[in-house]
């Protein structure tokens, strides 16, 4: 059985003493094998029906809300995309379609980029308002 969009993997299901990594599948997942975190291997056995927001989940190198995209490291993959929902202090890697990807596969949303004004004005017959009417 493969992962499908909407599935949630919770490390605390089988490992209550872990950092509490929670990942949600955004797309892909046909070639999913396992996720390594805190020395544990998370598989399809760690699927949960809903995300339980409990205390004690420890954040780490992967930022909550950022997607991990398999296509960034392997163009010939099933395209697994996971969103980090919580935890992640002990996150090591995801293995899917025989490829291994980790925090380097985080999609860049380029936060903090300043917008610049377009200094070239289009030549139109309309002119800006000037003077008095």
C-alpha positions, 0 to 999 in steps of 0.5 A, spaced: 500 500 500 502 506 498 501 513 501 496 518 498 494 525 499 492 527 506 495 521 509 498 523 516 504 520 519 505 521 526 512 518 530 508 518 536 504 513 534 509 507 536 514 512 539 511 516 545 518 518 547 520 521 540 521 528 538 514 527 535 515 528 528 508 529 524 508 529 516 502 530 512 502 527 504 501 533 499 502 529 493 505 523 490 507 517 495 506 511 490 514 509 492 514 510 499 518 506 503 520 509 510 522 515 514 528 516 519 527 520 525 530 520 532 533 513 530 526 510 528 523 508 522 516 510 520 512 506 515 505 505 513 504 503 520 505 510 523 499 513 519 494 516 523 487 518 522 488 526 524 493 530 527 493 530 535 496 537 537 499 535 544 504 538 548 512 536 548 513 536 540 520 538 539 522 542 533 528 542 529 532 543 523 526 542 518 521 548 519 514 547 521 509 548 515 515 547 509 514 542 504 519 537 503 519 535 495 522 529 492 522 532 485 528 537 488 533 531 488 530 526 483 526 528 477 524 521 475 521 519 482 513 519 484 513 526 486 512 525 494 511 532 497 510 532 505 509 538 509 512 538 516 506 539 521 510 538 528 516 536 531 522 534 527 528 535 532 531 528 530 529 528 523 534 524 518 531 522 511 525 520 507 526 514 503 522 513 497 522 510 490 529 508 492 532 515 493 533 519 500 532 526 501 532 530 507 532 537 509 535 539 503 529 538 499 525 543 502 522 548 497 524 555 497 519 560 498 524 565 498 521 569 504 523 576 505 524 578 498 523 586 497 519 588 491 522 593 487 518 598 483 517 598 476 521 604 473 519 603 466 512 606 464 508 603 459 507 608 453 500 609 453 496 615 451 493 616 458 497 621 462 497 622 470 493 627 472 496 634 473 494 641 474 487 643 476 480 642 473 
